[in-house]
Amino acid sequence: MTEIIKFMVGIGFLVSCVGWTWCAKRLLDVDFCFVPAFVVSWITVIVYFGGIFGVLYLVSCVVYLGGLLAFLWSFIEVRKNRSWIPTRKPHLMDCCFLIGTVLFLALLPGEHLQHYDNFSHWAVVVKVMLSKNAFPTVADHLIGFTNYPLGTSSLLYYAGRFLGHREGVFLAMQGVLIFALFYSVFGLIEKPRCFILAAFLGTGLSTLSFFNLTIRINNLLVDFILPVLTLACWVVIIRFRTEPKKQLFLLLPLQALLVIVKTTGTLYLAFVVALWCIETFRMRKAWTWKQIFAAVGTLIASLSTYGAWKYHMVTVLADAENKFSLSTSALENAEAVKSPEELRTIIEAFLKASTDLTTRPALGFLICNILIILLCIAMRVHFHSKWHRTVLALILSDLMVIGYYGGILGLYLFSMPSDEALVLAGFDRYASSIIVLFVGGLVLSVVSEIQARLRYTEDGLIWYESPGKKKKYQKAVLISIAMILLMLTSEYNGMIFTDAEYETSLADTMKKVTGDRWYPGGAEDETRYLMYGSDRDGQMTNYYFQYLGRYYLYAPNVDAVCVFYEPNLENLLSGYDCLVVVEPDAGERRMLKQHFGVDGEAGFYDIVKDGDALTLKKRQD
C-alpha cells in the first residue's frame, strides 16, 4: 500500500507541474518556450521563501495542491471550450528539442552522485532539508558552510519531498531546470518555422558542453546553471525589448532565482542589468518613464530573495562560518592573512592558469575572439554587411570576462584560505562558468544578426532569392545538425561512461558498506566513527573519503585512516565508538585478527571498552 501511495503522490507531482504550466501559459501569453523556465523559477522562489519563514513543508504542500487545482481548472476549461490552449502547433524546433531533452533526462534518474562538492555541500544540504523539513542552521554540524544560498536546493527539496529521496531524483530535477532554461534561450527565434536559425542556435549552444567538462549536468554543482540562467534572462530582454510588461514579468522569477543560486549570482545579475540598460536605451521610444520605474521595481523585487538570505544569515546563521568572506578589513590587512610571498605566488599561478592555452577556458576565449573577428570581416567584404552589434557584443563580452577574472583573483588574494588559494582551488569551474556565458552571449549576438537580415514570407518561412541560395541554406542546416549530433553525442556518452564507472567508484563502495541513512526529524548520528580505506587518488588526504562517510552515515563525527600502526592501534580505536572498514587490505585484516580476533572484512565493528580492555564486535546487520 505504501508503494502505491508513493506512486500516486509522484503522479500528482507531475500533474501539479502541468497545471502550473498551463496557468502560466494563459497568464503570460508568450511563446511556450518561455513558460517552463518561468514555472520552475517561480516554484523554486516560492519554496525558498517558505524555508526562509520556517514553513518549508507547508509551502511545498500548498504549491503541490495549487498545481493540482490548476490542472483541474484547465481540464474543465478544455472540456468547456473543446480546444487546447496552445495558439500554435509544435514546430520542428520544438520536436527536436523535446527529443533531445527526453534522451538526456531519461538517463538522470538512474545516475548517482560522485563529485566531491556534492558530498561536501550540495547533496548534504538537500538531505538535511528533507530530513528536517527546514533550512539548515548552525546546529547542523554536517554542513561545513551554511552561508551558501539555497536556491537550487529549494527546488531539489520540493522534488525530493514528493518523488522520493533517491539521488537520481535530485539530478533529474536539476536537469529539468537546465533544459527549461535552454528551451527559453530558443525563444530568441521570432519565426519558429525558420529552422535554420534554430539549427545555428542549437549548434552554438551545443558547443557549451565543450566548456562544461568539469561541471557536467550529472551532478548538483551550480556553476553551469549561473551562465545558462543569465542567457535565459538576456533572451527575454532581447525578445521583449519593445514589450516592457511581458519582459518584466518574465524576468522577475528568473532574476530572483539567479541571485540565490550561488553567492556570485549577484555578479551575473549585473550582467543582466547591463544588457537591459543597453537594449532599453536602443529602444527608448518604446519605453515610458512609468515603465522604467516599473523595471527598477522589478529589479528590487527580484533582489528580495538575496535580501532575505542576508537577513537569514544575520539572524538564523549569525554564528555560521563564511568560507569566502570578503570584507574591508580583509582587504586592508591582506598581507596579515597571506604573506607577500604567498600573494606573489597566487598572482603568478593565476596569470599562468588564465593564459594557458592548453586549458579549455583560455582556448575558448581566444578561438571565439578570432572567429567573431573573421566572421565580421567576411560579412563586410563578401556581403557588404556591417555587423556593428556583434563587434560591440564582442568588446563588451571581453570586458565582462576580464572583469570576472579580476574578481576571481581578488577572491584568491583576499578571501579564500591560503591552502586553497595557493593551488587555485575551483579555478577550472569558475573559469568554465564565465566562458560558457561568454560563448553563449556571442552565439546569441550572431543569431540575432542573422535573424535581422533574413527575409520572410507571410507564413514565417525564409524567402529565398534564388534556388542556389536555398540549396546553400539547406547545406548549412545539414552541417549544423551534424555538429549538434556530434557534440551532444559526446556529452551523452560521457554521462553513460560516468555512470558505468560508478560501480568502481568510492561512492558506490562506501554506500554498499554504510547504506544511505535517513533519520526521522533529521537527528544526527552522534556516534564517533573511524573509517578505514585506501588513499588512492588522494581520496582520504583531500577529505573526500570523510565527506562520503558523513553524508551516507548522516553523522558529523567521522574520521578516516588508510593504515594502522600496531603500537598505537588500541590507543587510536579507544577514541571512537565504531570502526567502519570500507576498503579492507591484508595488513588491516592481519592486525585486527591478531589483536581483536575479528576478520577485518568490510563492515561495522562496535568498539567496546571495559576499563583498560578494548574489544571489537562485528555487527551482523
N, C-alpha and C positions, 0 to 999 in steps of 0.2 A: 504493500500500500504506500509506503514511504517513497519508493521509486516512482510510482505513478503520480504522486503529488509533486515530486520534483520535476517530472516531465511536464506536467500541466503548468507549473509555475514558469518553466522555461519557455513553453509555447506562448504563455501570456506575456512574457517579456518581449518576444518578437512581435506579437500583436500590438503591444503598447507602443513600440517604436514605430510601427506602421501608422498607428493612429496619430502620433505627434507629427510624423512626416506629412500626412495628409492635411492636417490642420495648418502646418507651416506653408504648404503649397497654396492653400486657399488664402491665407493671410498675406503672403508676400507678393503673389502674382509676378513671379520671376521664373526664368528657366529652371527646370527641375534640378540641373546640375549644382545649383547653389543650395538646394534645400537640405540634403543630408548633412553637410558640414554645419549649417545653421542649427539643425536639430541636435546633433551630437554636442555642439558647443554649448547650447542653452542647457541641455540636461546636465552637462558637467558643471557649469557655473551654478545652477540651482542646487545640485547635490553638495557642491563645495560650500555654499553659504549655509546649508544645513549642518555641515561639520563645524563651521565657524561658530554657529549659535548653539551647538551642543545637541542638535536634533537630527543627526545624520540618518539614522534608520527611519525616523518618522517622515522626513522629507523624501527619502528614497521611495518609500511606500506610496506617498502622495503622487510622486512623478509616475510611478508604475500604474497606479489606479487611474490617474488622469489620462494616461495614454490609452487605457482600455476603454474609458468613456469616450474619448475622441474617436476611437475606431468604431464604436457602436454608433456614434453620431454619423460618421462617414458612411457606414453601411446603410443607415436609414436614408441619408441624402441620395445615395446611389440608387436605392430602390425607388425613391420618390421621383427623381429626375430621369431615371433609366439611362444614365450616361455616367461615364467616369470623369474624374476631374482633369486629367492632363489635357491641355489645349492642343497638343500636337502628338503625333505618333513618334515612337523612338526612331532615331536615325541610325545610320551605320556606325557613327561615332559612339553613340550610347551603347549599342550592342557589343562593339569591340571592347569598350572599357569594362562592360559588365562581365564579359567572358574572362578577361584578364584578372579582374578583381576576384571572381569566384575561384579561379585556379590558385591564386595566392592564398586567399583566405581559407580555402579548404585544407591547406597544409597546417595552418597555425594552431587549430585546436589539438593537433597531435604533437606539437612542438614542446620542448622543455626548456626551462631556464638554465643558462650556463654561464653567462657573462658575470664577471666579478662584481660589478656595480649593482646587479640585480640582488645579490645576497648581502651586500654591504649597505644597501639603502632601499632601492625602489621596490623590490618584491617584499622586503621586510615591512615597509610602511603599509603596504596593502594588506599584508597578513595581520598586522596589529589592528588596522581599521576594521577588518572583517571580524576579528576575534572580539573586539570591544564595542563595535558599532559606534565608534567615536574617533576623532582625530588623536594622534599620539600626543603625549605630554612628556614633561621632563622625567616623569616617574617610569616611563617605558625605557628600560635600560637596554633593550635590544637594538634601539636605533641610536647610532653614534651621533648623528647630526640632525636634529629635529627642525632646523631652521629652513630646510628646503621647502618651497611651496608645494601644495598638494593638488595641483590642477589635474593632471592626468590620473593621479592616484584616486581622485574622487570618481572619475569615470570607471576605473577598474573596480573600485569598490561597488559601484552600482551594478555592474555586470556580475561580479562575483557573488553579490547578495542574492541574486535570483537565478543565476546559471550554475552556481557551484564554485568551489574553491580551487579547481584544477588550474595548473599553470597555463595550460592551453587556452583556458577562458580569458585570462588576462592578456595573453599575447594576441588572441583573436580580436578582442575588443579594442586594443590599441591599434591593431591593423585596420579595423573599421574606421577609426578616426583618421588614420593616414590616407586611406583610399578615398574617404569622403572629401578630404582637403584637396587631393589630387583631382578629383572629379570637378570640384568647384573651379580649379585652375582652367579646365577646359571651357568654362563659361566665358573666357576671353573671346571665343569664336562666336561672332554675332550671327553668322549664317551656318547653322549646324549641317546643312546639306553640302556645304563646301568641304568635302572630306580631305582635300589636300592640306588645308590649314590644320585639321586635326592630326594628319599624318606628320606634318612638320613639328607641331607642338608635342606630339607623342614621342617623336624622335629625340627632341631636346630634353624632355623630362626623363626619358629613359636613361640618358647619359648621367643623370644624378646618381644612379646606382653605382657608377664607377667611383664616385667620391664617398659613397655610403658604406664602404667595405668594413670599416671599424665600428659602424653603428647600424648594422643590418636591422630590418624590421622584426626579426625573430628574437628580440629582447625588449626589455622595458625602458631602455635608455631614451631620453627625450631630445637628444642633440639633433636628431633628424626632424622631429616634429616642429621645432622652432622655425627653421627656414621654410618648410612646406606651409606652415600656418601663415607665415609672413607673405609668401607668394599668393596664398588664397586672398589675403587682405588686399594685396596690390591689384589683383584681378578685379575684385569688387570695386575698387577705386577707379580703375581704368574703364571698366564696362559701364558703370553707372555715374560717370563724371557729370552728366547732364541731368541726372535724376537723384537729387540730394536725398529725398525721403527714403527711397529704396536702398541707396548706398549706406546711409547711416544706420538703418535698421539691420542690415546685414552685417555691418562692421561691429556693432555693439557686442554681440557674444563672442565673435572671433578675437577682438582685441582684449576683451575681458579674460578670455582663456589664455591668450598669448603671454600676459604678464604674470601668470601663475603656473606656467609650465616649468619654468626654471627661474632662478634669480636674475639671469641675463635676459629674461624676456622683455624687460623694460627697454633694453637697448634695441631689440628688434622692433618694439613698438615705435621707437624713434625713427626707424627706417620707414615704417608705415606712415607716420605723420609727415615725414619729409616728402614722400611721393604725393600724399594728399595735398599738401601745400602747392606743389608744382602743378598738379593737374587742375586744382581749383583756380589757380592763377591763370592757367591757359584757358579755362572755361568760365572765367569770372562773370561773363554776361548771363550764364545760366544759373548763377547763384545770387541770392539776395542776402542782405545783412542778417536778416532773420534766420535764414538757413545756415549762415556761417556761425551764428551764435548757437544754433542747434547742434552743429558739428562740434563745437567746443564743449557743449553739454554732454554730447555722446562720448567724447574723449574722457571727460571727468567721470562719467558713469562707468565706463569700461575700466577706469583705474580704481574703481571701488573694490574690486577683488584684491588688488595689490594693497590698497589701504587697509582692507580687512585683515590681510595676512600680517601686515606690520603691527596692527593693533593686537592680533593674536599672539605675536611674538613678544610684545611688551607685557602682556598680561599673563596668558597661559604658559608661554615659553620664556618667561623672564630670566630663568637661570640656565637656559639651553646654551650649549657650546656652538658658536658660529665658526664653521670651518674656514670661511673666507671673509673675514671681517676687514673691510677697507675703510678705515677711519682717518680723520685728520691727524690724530696722534700717531697713527701708524705711518703716515706719510712724513710727518715731521721727524720721527725717530726711526726711520728705515734702517739706518746704519746700526742702531742699537739692537734691532731684530736680526739683521743679517750683516755680516762683516763686509768691508769693501771688497775683499777677495771673492766672497760669495756673490755679491751683486755683479761684479765684473764677469764672473763665470756664468751666471744666469744670462746676462746680456749676450755674451759671446755664443752660448749654446742656442739662445733664441734666434739670433740672426742667422746662425748656420742652419737651424731647422727650417726657418721661414723661407730661405732661398735655396734649399736643397732640391734640385730638380728630379731627384730620384723618388721624391715623395709625391703623392697624388695631388695634394692641395697646391703646392708650388707649381707643379707641371700643368695642372688645370688652369691656374691663373695665367700663366704665360701663354699657353696654347689658345685660350679663349680671347685674350687680347690680340694675338696675331690674326686669328680667324676673323674677328669682327672688323679689324682694320682692313684686311684683304677683301672682305665682303663689301664694305663700304666703297673701297676703291673700285672694285669690279662693277658695282652698281652705277657708280659715277661715270666710268669710262665706257661701258658697253650699253647701258640703258639710260644714260644722262639723267639719272635719278639721284638726288641728294638726300641721303639718309641722315639728316641733321639730328633727329631724335635718337637714333641709335648711337651716334657719336657722343651725344650728351649723356645717354644712358651708360655708355662705357666709361666716360670720365667720372661720373658720379659713383658708379659701381666700384671703380678703382679706389676712389677716396673712401668709400664705405669699408672696403677690405683693409686698407691701410689704417684707418681709424680703429677698426675692430682689433687688428693685430696690436696696435698700441695699447688698447685696453687689456688684452691678454698679457702683454709684457708687464703692465702695471700690476696685474693680479699676481704674477710670479714674484715681482720685486717687493711689493708692499703688503701682500695679504696672505699668500699661500705659505704654509710651513716650509722651512728651509730644506728639509729632506726631500719633499715633493717638488719644490721649485727647482732644485739643482738638477733634477732629472726631467724637468718639464712635464710633470705628470698631467695626463689628459690632453696634451697638445694636439695629438692626431685628431681627437674628436672635436676640439674647439675649432681647429683649422678646417676640418672637413665640413663642419656646420656652416661656417660663413661662405665657404667656396660653393656649397650647394645653393645657397641663396644668390651668390654672385652669378653662377652659371644659369640658374633658373630665371633670374631677372633679365639677363641678356637674351635668353630664349623668348621671353615674353615680349621684349622690345622688337626683336626681329620678326616674330609672327605678327605683331601689331603693324609693323611697317608693310609687310606683305599684304595683310588684310586690307589696309587703307588704299592699296594700289590696284587691287583686283576689281574687275567689273563684273556685275552680276545680272542675271536675268530676273524677271519678275517673281519666279518661284524660288529664288535663292541659290540657284546654281551659277557656276562661273560662266561668264560669256567669253568664248574663245574667238580670237580674231581670225584664226585660220586653223585648218586641220593639223598643220605642223605643230603649232603651239599646243594644241590639245594633246598630241602624242607626247610632247615634252613633259607636260603636266602629269600624264599617266605614268611615264617612266620615273618621274620624281616621286610619285606616290609609291610605286613598287619598291624603289630604293629605300624610301623612308620606312616602309613596313618591314623590309628585310632587316634594317638596322634595329628597329624596335624589337623584333623577334630575337635577334642575336643577343642584345643586351639584357632583355628580360629573361631569356632562357638561361643566361649565365647566372643571374640573380636567383632564379628558381632552382637551378641545380645546386647553387651554393647553399640554399636553405635545406635542400634534401640531403646534401652531404653533411651539413652540420647536425641534422637530426640523426643520420646514420651513425655518426661518430659518438652520439650520446652514450651508447652502451659502454664505451671505453672511457668515458669522462669521469672525473672525480665526483661530480654532482650525482651521477647515477649510482656510483659505488657507495657514496655516503648515504643516499636515500634508501638503498637496499638494506643497509645496516640499521639506520636510525628510524626510518619511516618519516612521514611528514606529519608532525604533531600539531594538533589544534586543540586548545583548551577552552572550556566554557568561560565566558566573561573575560577572556584574554589574560588570565592569571599566568604569569611567567613561571616556568620551571626553575626553582631556586637551587636545584641540585648542582653541585660543583663537579663539572665533567672534565676529565683529561682524555684527550683523543690521541690515538696512535696511528701513524701512517707514514708514508714516504714524503720526501720534499722534492719530488720530481717537478721540473719546470718551476721551481721556486714556490710551489703552491702553499707551503707552510711558512716560508720566510716572508712572503707578501701578505699573509693572513687570509688567503682565500680559503684554506682548509678550515680555519676557525670560524669564518663568516658562514660557511656552509653548515657547520655544526650548530651555530647559533640559530640559523634560520630553520633548519629541519627539526631540531630539538625544542625550539621556542624557549631557549634558555640563554640568559646573558653571561653566565659564568662558564665559559668554555675556553680551555687552553689545549695546546697540542704539542706533541713531541714526535720526532722522527727516529729517535734512538734511545735505548735505555742504557744507563751506566750502572753496573752491578753494585758498586759500593754505595750508590745514592738511591737505589731503586725504592727501597721501603720508605725512606725519608720523603722522596718525591710523591709517592702514592698516598702517603698519610695526609697530604694537604687537600685531598679530593674525596668525593663521595662515590664516584663511579668512574671506572675506566672503560672507554669505548674503543675497541680495536676495529679500525676501518680497513686498513691495509696491512694484514699480518705479514711477517717475514720470518726467516729461520732463526735469526738471533733473538727476536722478541719471543717467539714460541719457546725456544730453549730456556730462556731466562724465567719466563712465567711458570713453566713446568717445573723448573728446579726449585724456585723459591715458594711457589704457592700451589703447585700440583694441578694447575689448570692447563688446558690445551693451547690457549693463546690464539685460537681461531677468531675470526670476525664475530663481534657481538658485544654485549654489555656484561661487565664484571663489577658487581657491587663490592665496594671496599669496606670491609667490616673491621672495626677497631675494638679490641678488647684489652685495655691497658696499653702495654707496650707491644702486644701481639697484633699482627695485621694479617688478615686473610682475604682472599678473593673468592667470590661466589658467582658463577656464571648464571645469568638469567636464562630461563628456558622459554620465555615468551618471544 
